[in-house]
Amino acid sequence: MKRVREDTTPKIEEIAADIHAPKLAAKPEKQLPSRAGKKNLVVPIDPPLHKTLKQQALHLDLTLERYVTSALEELARKNAIK
């Protein structure tokens, strides 16, 4: 006698429950103390500009992050709304 296979296809209710189930929050990455309270700014730039900025930062013995931050601070001061 043939054995009948049990249906293992998920029912629509099970699928809906999975879709609407609350997702577990990802663990926040440990933040460096120097970055506490800071916001990230992500801007797409062309590769030649990226290379130029890296070279300029290296020439000034700065990290690219510090160099760009300084430039943005100077730009904000220059264009401050009065």
N, C-alpha and C positions, 0 to 999 in steps of 0.2 A: 504494500500500500504506500502511495506517495505521501510524503509529509507536506502539509500546506505551510508555506512561509508566512510568517507574521508580517503585517504591513508596518514598516518602520518609517514611512513618509510622515513628516511633521504635519500636524493639523494646522489649519489657518489660525486658530486661536493661539497656538504655541508660537507661531511666527510673529503674530501681532504683539504678543507679550514680550518677545525678544526685542522687537523694534522699539517699543515704547518703554522698555525697562530703563531705569535711571543708569547712566553710565558712571563708572567709578572715575573719580577725578584723578588725573595723572599727578604723581608726586611732583611738587614744585622743585625745580633744581635749586641746589644751594647757591645762594648769591654771595658774591664777594662783598665784604663790608664797604668797599669803595663804590659799589654799584647800588647800594641800598637806596631805595626811593627814586632811582633814575628810570627813565623811559628809554627804550631802544628806538632808534630811527633807522629804518631800512630804506635805502634809495638805490634803484638800479642806475648804474653809471657805465659808460663805455669802457672797455678794457684799456685803451690808451690813457684815459684820464686816471683810472685806478693806478696804473703803473707810474704815472707822473706823481700822483699824490704819495705813493709809497716811497718813491725816490726822494722827494722833498722831505718827507718825514725822516727818512734815514739820514739824509744830509744834516738835519737839525738834531739828530740823536733823540728823536721822539718816536713813540709808537704811532701807527697810523690813526688809532683811535684818539689819542691825545692831540695829534696834529689837526684832525678834522674837527674835533670839539673846539679847539682854540679858534679855528677859522670861523666856525658857526657862531661862537660867542662874539667875535669881533664884528661879524656881519650883523648880528642882532643889535649890538651897540650902535653901529653906524646907521642903521635904518630904524632906530627906535622911534616909536610914535610919540609925538610930544603933545 
